[in-house]
Amino acid sequence: MPLSQPKSVFHGSLSDDLPPGKTITRIEAERMFDFFKKCKLFRWADANNDCEDRANAVCILLDAWNIPNYKAWVFSGYFLKKENGSLTNGWNYHVAALVPVEEISEIKYYIIDPATSVTMLTIEEWANNVTDSPFSYHLIKSGTYYIFPSRKIKKDNWHKRDKRNGRWTMQGLSGINGLSSKGKAQLCFNKRKVKGTEERFRKLKEEKLYFNDTAIQVIQT
């Protein structure tokens, strides 16, 4: 159902072109959302920190399980264009994993982000939900992009996933922002914790879970 008063606008010129491809069903998407919501590896309650790392981790897992995925980004109007528009909690931006779902011969894009909603939302609903005051701008990028550049944001100048930000992702899942002064200090005393996160994540990747009509057992990782 269209939003009656949308507070977020789709930014097509910054979004990636989405070629037709593999989709999943609504039931599969709902089971997937429920799985991630219950997965103890993710710190969903800490919504104000490490959204890039949670989104990146989800997309890495979905890649390993051969499930199509992208990332949804939403920016405050002020941060992106220096105009009116703010996000909840004073965020400049937010990001979450996204999956393409076929519904009645139409493809809809649903968000996996238990940090901001207890139920699965479309990208339009999700962007509207995290927008405090109009307008924000939402877009879809490849799941392989980790973060946008610090300089002017364009369609094709984003930073892709690599070993370095892969380490940041494991640190983020451990509750440590390795780029901050505080996080760098924490790393000195939490190497074992991060190693434990890396091992749990590796095992989860190897599970190769499926969310189709064959019921899965939710693993409390």
C-alpha angles and dihedrals in degrees: 000000000000116000111256094216110017116199095187130064126208110243103211098175092060095041123094119249107257111214117205110268146126119347136181132223126259090248091053091049092050092049089048092051091050091049094053092043090058097039108112092207089077123072097212093160090066094071095157095063141054100004089149091057096047091049092046093049092050092050092048090053093047090050089052090050092047093243117144114246147162136178125255118211129191124190130191113247090239095052096046102035107008090244134115117300136094139191129227117281090017092285118167091206143347133205136195140167117270133199130199112238126191112221120174094334091313128105116227126181118229128194128229102207116128087169090077105022137028090213135049114269135189115248090256093052092044094050091047090048095056095042114099100185130006131303126036126152124228130192144168124241136174114280088237092070112095103185143346121255123269089233124062111328113238133169097260107028100080123126114254128219113279141155093276098054088037086066089048088054093055090046091050091051086053091055095254126122099210092191096060125080090242092049093050089054091048091053091063090063101031105053091119091051092053091046088053091052091050091052094048090048092050091052091049091052090053093053090077092202124201126208101194129113091301104088115240128214110241108232114214094218 
